[in-house]
Amino acid sequence: PNRHDLGHKVSRKKDDGTEVEELYDPNVDFVLEEISKLVAGFGAARVIIEGHTDASMKPLLPDDSLVKQLSANRANAVKEALVQRYQLDQNQFNASGEGWDRPADANDPGNHAKNRRVEIRVFTAESE
């Protein structure tokens, strides 16, 4: 699977030396369900989904177009999962890729695990 696939699995070694595969984020299904409930609760909600990457490849890449695309793919994977699994209106969603431009914590920009993320904001009609 691609690194932006919500079903992406990683391998890890257990204490006994055996290797197991597990979801990169085992909470993904729970989080998606909670977001879908929130969106469904507000019929006219607008949902902004932003994908982000870490800057671990920054010294090797001449420009950030590849990481912008990777982060956009992450955001779109979340959008597609919400639309398809929960029959939500795709027109309510705006997905974009921010690349490595906005680290999760400006005081800790080298925290690669924290920076590989998708942020979701839900705006109700009342908040616009």
Phi, psi and omega in degrees: 000157178285159182290351177256002179287129182296338179268011183305131180247151175237153177263143174215153179267135175278170181303329181276004177092349178284154181255137178231152174255138177217161179299141178305317174231101183293349180268002189302317182295318179297315181297315179300318179297318179296320178295317180298322178296318180296313180296315181296331180290341178238097187306326183256022183294145171253137184239122177256123179242121180242126175267146181226156175233166173273170183259022184297333181263003185306317180293341185262346185253130181292330175217173186261016183297323180292320180286331174297318179293317178300315181291326175294321177298321177298313180297317180293328176297320178292315178303310182298320179297316180294315181295314185283315184289326189242012177050048177268157182285116183298338180288348177280348190251142170232118181247137179215160178249123182260352181063222181256013186294331183232090177299151181301324180226110183301336179277352181221058186293343179274003180280085187299320181297320181290329184278341174276096189204169171233130177253139181232130176236134180247124179248123177278162178301328180291333184272354182268000000 
